[in-house]
Amino acid sequence: MQSKTIWAAAASDRRAWHAAMAHGLPVAGLVLGLTAYWFGVADRHIVFLYYHNMGAHVPDTSPFSPVTSSRYWMSGLVAGGAVLVLYTLVNWLVGRVKRGYRPPDWWRVWAVAAVPLLIGIPWITMTVNWPTLPLMQAARVTLVALLGVGLALPSGKWAAERPSQLFWLIADGWGLAGILFCLSLLEQFMWALDRGNSAALFTMGVGLIGAAVLLLFVTGVRAWRRIAIPPAMAMFVAGLGVAHLLLPLLHHVVFTQGYFYITNSNNFFADHWGLQLVAWLITAALAGGITRLRHRLADWAANSSAGKKR
């Protein structure tokens, strides 16, 4: 009897990995295709803005300058944004058409996709077009792409199985992303303000207030409609997905005047990684605090409802 149970578990595990391969290989193909285009086919002077005039504050935009080097690894997040959008949409569509559809675990899909990405991205970036990337630059592009894909995949399960909840989770993600964005760029806002650019303070204030209003609105709707409350981690991941995948993708597709270049990192990240870590920690703590508040509101609503029935 025990041997049959073990055999059944092994068979189930094999089926799960086969399903993950059906998802993971196309995901890897999408990322490798974009990487091959950006690094091997497209004009790098446009995609990565070689020798682009960025003013006196950024005098060096040569192929291996800090600002250009950041564009290389930011391409991994833009590719992750494409995975986020397409993988979510495909799983949503299949979930509406195929009854009982359950996508494979996101970590299995990521593990399958990781193998060709670990081989393909270094090969592409280190061998094609000019200039080819040195090993550490290629490794950075690969690592960020892997992180971006891992951040993009969990949304597929929500889209297939809980699409209505995904809508509100995305709203939470936009709210958290607004706060994370302002915290990440706080140093740059202060730099602009010191140079007399008062619009920087206005932009930061509008961003923080708008994000807070959105989070409070979603909190109120969840309490009023008794919508299921997602875990704090899911909310935090949604915020990261919007801030670090969706926004760079939107910048690439919509806000580049038709040139479709890759943004540099300081449009979305702090200049110093210590400050960026603080921004992530504050955002994670905020996600936890909002989640606790929502559970308290749900308990209060349930107790009030029970009291009225008595």
C-alpha positions, 0 to 999 in steps of 0.5 A: 500500500505504501509503495502504491502511495509513493508511486502515485506521488511520484507520478503526480510530481512528474505530471506537475513538472511536465506542466511546468515545462509547458509554461516555463519554456515559452517564458524562457523563449520570450525573455531570450527573444527580447534579449537577442533583439536588444543585444544582437539585432537592434541598434544599441546606440538607440536601445541603450542610448550610447553617447546620449547627451544627458547633461552635465550631471551625467557626462559619460554615457559610453557603452560601459559607463555606470548609467549605460551599464545600468540599462543592460541589467534593467533590460532584464526587468523590462523583459520580466514586465513582458512576462508579467503581462503576457503570462497573466493574460494567458492564464486568465484566458485559459482559466475562463475557457477551461473549467478546473484549470490550475496553472503549475506552481510558479516556482516550478515554472521558474526552475524550468525557465531558469535553465535556458536563461542561465545558458542563453543570456550570457551567450547572447550578451557575451558573443553577439553585436558590439560591444560584447559584455564582460562576464560580470556585466552578463552575469548581472543581466542574467541575475536580474532577468531571473529575479524579474521572471520569478517576480512575474510568475505568481500572478498567473495563478491568481489570474486563473483561479481568482481573477476578481481578487487579482483586480484588487491585488493589482490596485494594492500593487499600484498603491504600494508601488507609488510609495516605493517609487517615492521612497526609492527616488527620495534622494533624487527628489531632494537633489532637485529641490536643492537646485530650485526645482520645486516641482520635485517636491510637488511630484513627490507629495502628489505621489505619496498622497495618491498612493495612500488614498488608493490604499485606503480606498481599497481597504474600505472597499474590501471591508464593505464588500467583504472581499478576501484579504490577501497575505501581506507577502502577496501584497508586497510582491504585487507592489514590487511587480508594479514598481520594478516590472510593469513601470519599466515596461510601460516606460519602454513601450509608451514613454520613449517617443517611439525609440523604445530604449531601455531606461537607466536604473536611477529612474526607478531605483535609489542611487545607493543600494542601502537606501533602496533596501530601506525603501523595500523594508518600509514598503514591506512593513507597510504591507504588513500593517495594512494587512493587519488593519484589514483583518481588524476591520473584517473582525469588527464588521463580523462582530457588528453583524453578529450583534445585530442578528442577536 
